[in-house]
Amino acid sequence: MSMSAAELDTFLGQAFPTPLGVVGTLRRDGSPHLVPVWFRWDGAAITIWTIEGRAWVRNLVRDPRTAFSVQTFDAPYPAVVMRGTATVATGDDSATMAEIRAITRRYVPAEGVDGYIADWPDLRTIVSIVPDHITSWSAGG
């Protein structure tokens, strides 16, 4: 059964334990490249905090078509699979830092967020994925 919009938002927004997402890109030769990532869903797009030099990010700069999935291993085994287009932006501005904080807060307890971000000073790239197709199920995909 497909998730309603509210169920989708709840599933993608869950924290502690926060599921990893898996982003899929296309290598230059057309073969798939999959990477587990931290993410945040804002109801319209997935955002991912990374560094622009990673292979999967370079793949997106060359070809912005992407797929993204999230699943859990607890019954009834809900999952979301998206296809869409990605944009890549690198910066050290307040909007980028706010998004980095929002993503990190999903995975790190509040008292550790600033320290965690400080440990990764070179990661200042935000990948945004706007889905044009979403498939979801809340029971036994």
C-alpha positions as CSV (number, residue, x, y, z in Angstrom):
1,M,0.0,0.0,0.0
2,S,1.4,3.4,-1.0
3,M,2.0,5.9,1.8
4,S,-0.2,9.0,2.1
5,A,1.6,12.4,2.0
6,A,1.5,12.6,5.8
7,E,2.9,9.0,6.1
8,L,5.6,9.8,3.6
9,D,6.7,12.9,5.6
10,T,6.6,11.0,8.9
11,F,8.7,8.1,7.4
12,L,11.3,10.4,5.8
13,G,11.5,12.6,8.9
14,Q,12.0,9.9,11.5
15,A,15.0,10.3,13.8
16,F,16.8,8.3,16.4
17,P,17.2,5.8,14.8
18,T,17.4,7.8,11.6
19,P,17.6,5.7,8.5
20,L,20.3,6.2,5.9
21,G,19.3,7.1,2.4
22,V,20.9,5.6,-0.7
23,V,21.6,7.9,-3.6
24,G,22.0,6.4,-7.1
25,T,23.9,8.2,-9.9
26,L,25.2,7.3,-13.3
27,R,28.9,6.8,-13.9
28,R,30.4,8.1,-17.2
29,D,30.1,4.7,-18.7
30,G,26.4,4.5,-17.8
31,S,26.8,2.0,-14.9
32,P,25.1,2.7,-11.6
33,H,26.9,4.1,-8.6
34,L,25.1,3.8,-5.2
35,V,26.1,5.5,-1.9
36,P,24.5,5.5,1.6
37,V,24.1,9.1,2.8
38,W,22.6,11.2,5.6
39,F,19.7,13.2,4.3
40,R,16.8,15.5,5.2
41,W,13.4,15.7,3.5
42,D,11.6,19.0,3.6
43,G,8.3,17.9,1.9
44,A,9.5,18.8,-1.6
45,A,13.2,17.8,-1.8
46,I,15.9,15.6,-0.3
47,T,19.0,17.4,0.8
48,I,22.4,15.7,1.4
49,W,25.5,17.2,3.1
50,T,28.7,16.2,1.4
51,I,31.9,17.4,-0.4
52,E,31.9,18.2,-4.1
53,G,34.9,16.0,-4.9
54,R,33.2,12.7,-4.3
55,A,32.6,10.5,-7.3
56,W,28.8,10.4,-6.9
57,V,28.7,14.2,-6.7
58,R,30.8,14.6,-9.8
59,N,28.4,12.2,-11.5
60,L,25.5,14.4,-10.6
61,V,27.3,17.6,-11.9
62,R,27.8,15.8,-15.2
63,D,24.3,14.1,-15.3
64,P,21.8,15.3,-12.7
65,R,19.4,12.4,-13.1
66,T,19.3,10.4,-9.9
67,A,17.4,7.9,-7.8
68,F,17.1,7.9,-4.0
69,S,15.7,5.3,-1.6
70,V,15.1,4.9,2.1
71,Q,14.0,1.7,3.8
72,T,13.9,0.2,7.2
73,F,14.4,-3.3,8.4
74,D,11.5,-3.4,10.9
75,A,8.2,-5.0,10.0
76,P,6.2,-4.0,8.0
77,Y,9.3,-3.0,6.0
78,P,8.3,0.4,4.7
79,A,10.3,2.0,1.9
80,V,10.4,5.0,-0.4
81,V,12.0,5.1,-3.9
82,M,12.4,8.4,-5.8
83,R,13.6,9.4,-9.2
84,G,14.4,13.0,-9.9
85,T,16.9,15.7,-10.7
86,A,19.7,16.9,-8.5
87,T,21.5,20.3,-8.1
88,V,24.8,20.7,-6.4
89,A,25.8,23.9,-4.5
90,T,28.9,24.5,-2.5
91,G,29.3,27.5,-0.1
92,D,30.1,28.7,3.3
93,D,27.1,31.0,3.6
94,S,24.5,31.0,6.3
95,A,21.9,29.1,4.2
96,T,24.4,26.3,3.6
97,M,25.4,26.2,7.3
98,A,21.7,26.1,8.3
99,E,21.1,23.1,6.0
100,I,24.2,21.3,7.3
101,R,22.9,21.8,10.9
102,A,19.4,20.6,10.0
103,I,20.8,17.4,8.4
104,T,23.3,16.7,11.2
105,R,20.6,17.2,13.9
106,R,18.8,14.2,12.5
107,Y,21.7,11.9,13.1
108,V,23.7,13.4,16.1
109,P,22.3,14.3,19.5
110,A,21.8,18.1,20.0
111,E,24.8,18.5,22.3
112,G,27.2,17.0,19.7
113,V,26.0,18.8,16.5
114,D,28.5,21.8,16.6
115,G,31.4,19.5,17.4
116,Y,30.5,17.1,14.7
117,I,30.2,19.8,12.0
118,A,33.5,21.3,13.2
119,D,35.2,17.9,12.6
120,W,34.2,18.2,8.9
121,P,35.3,21.7,7.8
122,D,35.7,20.8,4.1
123,L,32.2,19.4,3.7
124,R,30.3,22.5,2.5
125,T,28.3,21.0,-0.4
126,I,24.6,20.5,-0.4
127,V,23.0,18.2,-3.0
128,S,19.3,18.8,-3.5
129,I,17.1,16.1,-5.1
130,V,13.7,17.2,-6.4
131,P,11.7,14.0,-7.1
132,D,9.6,13.8,-10.2
133,H,8.4,10.3,-9.3
134,I,7.9,8.7,-5.8
135,T,7.0,5.1,-5.1
136,S,6.3,4.1,-1.5
137,W,4.9,1.3,0.5
138,S,4.1,0.9,4.1
139,A,3.6,-2.8,4.2
140,G,5.6,-5.6,2.5
141,G,6.8,-3.9,-0.7
